[in-house]
Amino acid sequence: MAGDQGDSLLCEDVQQQDEDLSPEEIIFLKEFPIIKEELEVDIKKLHALADDINTTHRTFTKTNMLATSITVVSDTMGILGLVLAPSTVGGSLVLSAVGKVLGTAAGFTSIFTDVMEHFQNQKAQTQASTLVSTHNHEVEEPQGKTVFSIMSVGKKAYDCGSNIRDVKRNIHAFQIARAHPRLATAAKRLLTTGQVSARRSMQLQRAFKGTAVLIKKNARMLCSAMAGFSLCQDVVTLLTDWKQLKEGEGSKMAEELRAHARELERKLTELTQLYESLQQQKLFQEKRPRSSSSGGATGSLA
């Protein structure tokens, strides 16, 4: 009996040692409420930042849709200017000039939107990196996208400058056509028959150089085809942006931030389960009587 009782006490001592909390677990129990609060704050900030990024993205998308719509009108008027050149010189010049003005306005709007969106993304990226870097993650904007944005803005700026020069040429040519109707008549004859005197041809070159009035039939058809292709691209872009707005598609950076937030939520769930398990183990130890001391007393009484 004494041997069996000793073996039982030894097993209880081993079980007690196995169930004792380690120093790291004790520290974790003390620090978990702080860890939990910090994680919950970071998760809320990540979701809030993602919402702000999506709101800004939708605003810029709407502005881009407006600019693209103006570009569609500009391209249409440019095509009409080319088509009507043989029949009405003045109307062709007016349509071309107005189309270029609209194209310039759309270009400046698009440049402003692209620049503002770039700076907003940089600001959001800095805020996101501050939150995410504390959890050994990074949020970076793809380098290729930055280079593409710079090139796109540069091209749009060049197009705006070219449009402004074309507007000046068309306005100047329209003023000449109104002041000298015979030149306008000669321009029509040149476009329809291709036959004018050498002297008149030089006058037309000086008056209408750089405008649709002097573009020959084959070249005019080619320009119309290119303008039509550009018009189709703008319509496709407009429909794509409209579809994104309708479906509520957000920014890729916002999606990445939400993914980080979900990862932190998963980590918080795991830590919470571990904390509850250790807490139960601690309560069990506090309520359990010390078997070794009671066993020692029993042994001495025997």
C-alpha positions as CSV (number, residue, x, y, z in Angstrom):
1,M,0.0,0.0,0.0
2,A,2.8,2.4,0.9
3,G,4.5,1.7,-2.4
4,D,1.3,2.2,-4.4
5,Q,0.7,5.5,-2.5
6,G,4.2,6.7,-3.3
7,D,3.8,5.9,-7.0
8,S,0.5,7.8,-7.1
9,L,2.1,10.9,-5.4
10,L,5.0,10.7,-7.9
11,C,2.6,10.6,-10.9
12,E,0.7,13.6,-9.5
13,D,3.9,15.6,-9.1
14,V,4.9,14.9,-12.7
15,Q,1.4,15.9,-13.9
16,Q,1.7,19.1,-11.9
17,Q,5.0,19.9,-13.5
18,D,3.6,19.3,-16.9
19,E,0.7,21.6,-16.3
20,D,2.7,24.4,-14.8
21,L,2.9,27.5,-17.0
22,S,6.2,28.5,-18.5
23,P,7.7,32.0,-17.8
24,E,6.9,32.9,-21.5
25,E,3.3,31.9,-21.1
26,I,3.0,33.8,-17.9
27,I,4.4,36.9,-19.6
28,F,2.0,36.4,-22.5
29,L,-1.0,36.3,-20.2
30,K,0.0,39.6,-18.7
31,E,0.8,41.3,-22.0
32,F,-2.0,39.9,-24.2
33,P,-4.6,42.6,-23.3
34,I,-2.2,45.2,-24.6
35,I,-1.4,43.2,-27.7
36,K,-5.1,42.7,-28.4
37,E,-5.8,46.4,-28.1
38,E,-3.0,47.3,-30.5
39,L,-4.0,44.7,-33.0
40,E,-7.7,45.8,-32.9
41,V,-6.6,49.5,-33.4
42,D,-4.4,48.6,-36.4
43,I,-7.1,46.5,-38.0
44,K,-9.6,49.4,-37.7
45,K,-7.0,51.8,-39.2
46,L,-6.3,49.5,-42.1
47,H,-10.0,49.1,-42.9
48,A,-10.5,52.9,-42.6
49,L,-7.6,53.6,-44.8
50,A,-8.8,51.1,-47.4
51,D,-12.2,52.9,-47.4
52,D,-10.6,56.3,-47.9
53,I,-8.5,55.0,-50.8
54,N,-11.5,53.5,-52.5
55,T,-13.5,56.7,-52.0
56,T,-10.7,58.7,-53.6
57,H,-10.3,56.2,-56.4
58,R,-14.0,56.4,-57.2
59,T,-13.8,60.2,-57.3
60,F,-10.8,60.2,-59.7
61,T,-12.5,57.5,-61.8
62,K,-15.6,59.8,-62.2
63,T,-13.3,62.7,-63.1
64,N,-11.5,60.6,-65.7
65,M,-14.9,59.5,-67.1
66,L,-15.8,63.2,-67.6
67,A,-12.4,63.9,-69.3
68,T,-12.9,60.8,-71.5
69,S,-16.4,61.9,-72.4
70,I,-15.1,65.3,-73.5
71,T,-12.4,63.5,-75.5
72,V,-15.1,61.5,-77.3
73,V,-16.9,64.7,-78.3
74,S,-13.5,66.2,-79.4
75,D,-12.7,63.2,-81.6
76,T,-16.1,63.2,-83.1
77,M,-15.9,66.9,-84.0
78,G,-12.4,66.3,-85.4
79,I,-13.7,63.6,-87.7
80,L,-16.6,65.8,-88.8
81,G,-14.1,68.6,-89.5
82,L,-12.1,66.3,-91.8
83,V,-15.3,65.0,-93.6
84,L,-16.8,68.4,-94.2
85,A,-13.6,70.1,-95.4
86,P,-14.4,69.7,-99.1
87,S,-17.9,71.2,-98.8
88,T,-17.5,73.9,-96.2
89,V,-14.1,75.3,-95.4
90,G,-15.3,77.6,-92.6
91,G,-17.4,74.9,-91.0
92,S,-14.5,72.5,-91.1
93,L,-12.1,74.9,-89.5
94,V,-14.7,75.8,-86.7
95,L,-15.3,72.1,-86.0
96,S,-11.6,71.3,-85.9
97,A,-10.9,74.3,-83.7
98,V,-13.7,73.5,-81.2
99,G,-12.7,69.8,-81.2
100,K,-9.1,70.8,-80.4
101,V,-10.2,73.1,-77.6
102,L,-12.3,70.3,-76.1
103,G,-9.4,67.9,-76.5
104,T,-7.1,70.4,-74.7
105,A,-9.6,70.8,-71.8
106,A,-9.9,67.0,-71.5
107,G,-6.2,66.6,-71.6
108,F,-5.5,69.2,-68.8
109,T,-8.3,67.6,-66.7
110,S,-6.8,64.1,-67.2
111,I,-3.3,65.4,-66.3
112,F,-4.6,67.1,-63.2
113,T,-6.4,63.9,-62.2
114,D,-3.4,61.7,-62.8
115,V,-1.1,63.9,-60.8
116,M,-3.5,64.2,-57.9
117,E,-4.2,60.5,-57.9
118,H,-0.4,59.8,-57.9
119,F,0.2,62.0,-54.9
120,Q,-2.8,60.6,-53.1
121,N,-1.6,57.1,-53.6
122,Q,1.9,58.1,-52.4
123,K,0.3,59.6,-49.2
124,A,-1.8,56.5,-48.7
125,Q,1.1,54.2,-49.3
126,T,3.1,56.0,-46.6
127,Q,0.3,55.7,-44.1
128,A,-0.2,52.0,-45.0
129,S,3.5,51.2,-44.7
130,T,3.5,52.8,-41.2
131,L,0.7,50.4,-40.1
132,V,1.8,47.3,-41.9
133,S,5.5,47.5,-41.3
134,T,5.0,46.9,-37.6
135,H,3.7,43.4,-38.5
136,N,6.7,42.6,-40.8
137,H,4.8,43.4,-44.1
138,E,5.3,46.1,-46.7
139,V,3.0,47.9,-49.0
140,E,4.6,49.2,-52.2
141,E,3.4,50.7,-55.4
142,P,4.7,48.7,-58.4
143,Q,7.7,50.5,-60.0
144,G,6.4,49.8,-63.5
145,K,3.1,51.6,-62.7
146,T,4.9,54.7,-61.5
147,V,7.0,54.9,-64.7
148,F,3.9,54.3,-66.8
149,S,2.0,57.1,-65.0
150,I,4.9,59.5,-65.7
151,M,5.1,58.6,-69.3
152,S,1.3,58.9,-69.7
153,V,1.3,62.4,-68.1
154,G,4.2,63.4,-70.4
155,K,2.3,62.3,-73.5
156,K,-0.9,64.0,-72.5
157,A,1.1,67.3,-71.8
158,Y,2.7,67.0,-75.3
159,D,-0.8,66.4,-76.9
160,C,-2.2,69.5,-75.1
161,G,0.6,71.6,-76.4
162,S,0.1,70.3,-79.9
163,N,-3.7,70.9,-79.6
164,I,-3.1,74.5,-78.6
165,R,-0.9,75.1,-81.7
166,D,-3.6,73.5,-83.9
167,V,-6.3,75.7,-82.4
168,K,-4.3,78.9,-83.2
169,R,-3.8,77.7,-86.8
170,N,-7.5,76.9,-87.3
171,I,-8.6,80.2,-85.8
172,H,-6.1,82.1,-88.0
173,A,-7.2,80.2,-91.1
174,F,-10.9,80.8,-90.3
175,Q,-10.2,84.5,-90.1
176,I,-8.5,84.5,-93.4
177,A,-11.3,82.4,-95.0
178,R,-13.9,85.0,-93.8
179,A,-11.8,87.9,-95.0
180,H,-11.0,86.3,-98.4
181,P,-13.9,84.3,-99.7
182,R,-12.1,83.6,-103.0
183,L,-9.4,81.7,-101.1
184,A,-12.1,79.5,-99.4
185,T,-13.6,78.9,-102.9
186,A,-10.1,78.0,-104.2
187,A,-9.6,75.6,-101.3
188,K,-12.8,73.8,-102.1
189,R,-11.8,73.5,-105.7
190,L,-8.4,72.1,-104.6
191,L,-10.0,69.5,-102.4
192,T,-12.6,68.4,-105.1
193,T,-10.6,68.6,-108.3
194,G,-7.0,69.0,-107.2
195,Q,-6.5,71.7,-109.8
196,V,-5.5,75.3,-109.0
197,S,-2.9,77.7,-110.3
198,A,0.6,77.6,-108.8
199,R,0.1,81.1,-107.5
200,R,-3.2,80.2,-105.8
201,S,-1.7,77.1,-104.4
202,M,1.1,79.1,-102.7
203,Q,-1.5,81.4,-101.3
204,L,-3.5,78.5,-99.9
205,Q,-0.4,77.0,-98.4
206,R,0.3,80.2,-96.5
207,A,-3.3,80.7,-95.4
208,F,-4.3,77.1,-94.4
209,K,-1.0,75.4,-93.6
210,G,-1.4,72.8,-90.9
211,T,-5.2,72.6,-91.1
212,A,-7.6,70.0,-92.5
213,V,-8.4,72.2,-95.5
214,L,-5.2,71.2,-97.3
215,I,-5.3,67.5,-96.6
216,K,-5.8,65.5,-99.7
217,K,-8.5,62.9,-100.1
218,N,-6.4,59.8,-99.3
219,A,-4.6,61.4,-96.4
220,R,-8.0,62.7,-95.1
221,M,-9.4,59.2,-95.2
222,L,-6.3,57.9,-93.3
223,C,-6.6,60.7,-90.7
224,S,-10.3,59.9,-90.3
225,A,-9.6,56.2,-89.8
226,M,-7.0,57.0,-87.1
227,A,-9.3,59.5,-85.4
228,G,-12.0,56.8,-85.5
229,F,-9.7,54.3,-83.9
230,S,-8.8,56.8,-81.2
231,L,-12.5,57.4,-80.7
232,C,-13.2,53.6,-80.3
233,Q,-10.4,53.4,-77.6
234,D,-11.9,56.3,-75.7
235,V,-15.4,54.7,-75.8
236,V,-13.9,51.4,-74.5
237,T,-12.1,53.3,-71.7
238,L,-15.3,55.1,-70.8
239,L,-17.3,51.9,-70.7
240,T,-14.6,50.2,-68.6
241,D,-14.6,53.0,-66.0
242,W,-18.4,53.0,-65.9
243,K,-18.4,49.2,-65.4
244,Q,-15.9,49.5,-62.5
245,L,-18.0,52.2,-60.8
246,K,-21.2,50.1,-61.3
247,E,-19.6,46.9,-59.9
248,G,-18.0,48.9,-57.0
249,E,-14.5,47.7,-58.0
250,G,-11.9,49.3,-55.7
251,S,-8.3,50.1,-55.8
252,K,-5.7,47.3,-55.8
253,M,-3.9,49.0,-52.9
254,A,-7.2,49.0,-50.9
255,E,-7.6,45.3,-51.6
256,E,-4.1,44.7,-50.4
257,L,-4.7,46.6,-47.2
258,R,-7.9,44.6,-46.5
259,A,-5.9,41.4,-47.0
260,H,-3.4,42.5,-44.4
261,A,-6.3,43.4,-42.1
262,R,-7.8,39.9,-42.5
263,E,-4.4,38.4,-41.7
264,L,-4.2,40.4,-38.5
265,E,-7.7,39.3,-37.6
266,R,-6.7,35.7,-38.1
267,K,-3.6,36.2,-36.0
268,L,-5.7,37.9,-33.3
269,T,-8.2,35.0,-33.3
270,E,-5.3,32.5,-32.8
271,L,-3.8,34.6,-30.0
272,T,-7.2,34.9,-28.3
273,Q,-7.7,31.1,-28.4
274,L,-4.2,30.6,-26.9
275,Y,-4.9,33.2,-24.2
276,E,-8.2,31.6,-23.2
277,S,-6.6,28.2,-23.1
278,L,-3.7,29.4,-20.8
279,Q,-6.2,31.3,-18.7
280,Q,-8.2,28.1,-18.0
281,Q,-5.0,26.3,-17.2
282,K,-4.0,29.0,-14.8
283,L,-7.4,28.9,-13.0
284,F,-7.2,25.2,-12.8
285,Q,-3.8,25.4,-11.1
286,E,-5.0,28.1,-8.6
287,K,-8.1,26.0,-7.6
288,R,-6.2,22.6,-7.4
289,P,-4.9,21.6,-4.0
290,R,-1.2,20.9,-3.7
291,S,-1.1,17.0,-3.8
292,S,2.6,16.9,-2.7
293,S,2.0,18.7,0.6
294,S,-1.1,16.7,1.5
295,G,0.7,13.4,0.5
296,G,3.6,14.4,2.8
297,A,1.2,14.9,5.7
298,T,-0.5,11.6,5.1
299,G,2.9,9.8,5.0
300,S,4.0,11.3,8.3
301,L,0.7,10.4,9.9
302,A,1.1,6.8,8.8
